[in-house]
């Protein structure tokens, strides 16, 4: 069990460092990635959430504040059988935001996978974007995050 926890901690730290690197490169170069919004590829941002009532609102607010064109952005949040107010918070926030979707998982999807891997597999199968971006429900992304990731 501790090996799994340590591996997840290391992967999370590595993921955050990669995001920081890409954002720094974007800020250093100061370049716009595309000339016009029509040139931006469509993106799907996948968020796995389980019992994240204390974090999810900050996460989805930061995703809503991205400087990426809304008509090129799809944000899919997978509610993984949360027993707290996570789903309620998500649904209240996204009710007037058509580029957001909340998918409630039952727990029997992709039986060969578990936890976050199962949630992300389901969300990826529903995604329509040319580029898939993944973030955790307890992360607040920088407004330039999506542009930086797409540029990379």
N, C-alpha and C positions, 0 to 999 in steps of 0.2 A: 504493500500500500504506500509506503513512504517513497518508494522509487517512482511510482506514478505521480505522487504529489510533487516531488522534486523535479520530475520531468516537466510537468505542467508549469511550475514556477519558472523554470529555465526558458521554456518556450514563450511564456508570456513576456518575460524580460526581453528576450530576443526580438519579439514582435514589436514591442514598444521602442526599442532602440532603432529598429529598421524604420519605423514611422518617423522618429525624430531625425534620422539621417536624411530621409527624403524631403522632409519639410525644411530642414536647414539648406539643402541644396536648392530648393525652390526659392527660398528667401535670399540666398547668396546670389543666384543667377538673376533673380528678379524678372525672369522671362515669363511671358504668358505662354501657355502651352499651345493654344490654338488661336488662330486669327479671329474666328467668329464662333458664336455658340453652336452654329450648325455643324461645325467640324468636331465637336466633342463627341466621343463615343458614349453610348448609353451605358449606365452603370447600375448594378444591383448591389446594394449594401446589405449584408446579412448580419443579424444580431441574434445570438442565442441568449435567452433569458430564463432563469429559474430562480424564483424567490429573490428578486432584485428590487423590491419596492423602495429601498433607500437610495438606489443608484440610477434606475432606468430613466427617470424623468430628465436628469442632467444629461444622460447619454443621448436621448432622442431630441432634446432641445439643441444640443451641439450638432447633431446630424441635420436638423432642420435649418441651422444657420450656415451650412456649407455654402461656399461661393461657387458651387457647381450648378449649372442650369437645372432647375426643378423638372423641366420637361424631359430631361435626359437622365433623371435619377429615380430609382425605385429603391425603397427601403423596406426590407422584409424582416420583421421581428418574430422570432419563434418563441412562443411561450411554452416552456417545457414543463407542463403540469405544475405550475407554481401554486403554492398553498397560501400565499400572502396576497397582497393587493397589486401585484405586478400587472396582471392582465387589465384590471380596472384602470390603473394609471395610464397604461399604453392606450387603451381604447378611448379614454377621455381626451388625451392629447392629439390623437390622429384623426378624430372624427371629421374634421374639416380639411384634412390634408391628404388629397388623393394619391400622392406619391408614396405614402406609407401604407403598409399592410401588416396586420397581426395575424399570425397563424398559430392556433392552439393545437399542440400535439397531444395525441392520445397515449403514446408510449409504446405502441405496437408497430410503428413504422420502422422499416429497415431493421428487422430483428437481429441481424448479425452485428449491429452497432449499438453503442450505448452513449448516454449522456450527450455532451456537446457535439460529438462526432455525428450522432444520429440527427440532432437538430439541424446542424449545418448541411447534412446530406439532403434532408427534406427541403430546406430553404433553397439550396442550390438547384434542386430539381424544379422548383417553382419560378426561379429567376429568369428574367427576360433580357437582362443587360448583356452587352458584349464583354464587359469587364465585371468581375465579381470582386468585391471588397468585403473583408470580414473584420468586425470589431467586437469587443466584449461589451456586455451591458453595463459594466462599471467603468467604462472609459469615456472621457470627454475629449472629442477630437477637435483639432485645430480647424478653423474655417477653411484653410487651404489644403487640408488632408487629402481630399478626393483628387484634386488637381495634381498634387504631388505624387500620389500613388499611380494615377493614370499615366503621368509623364514617364515614370520609371518603367 
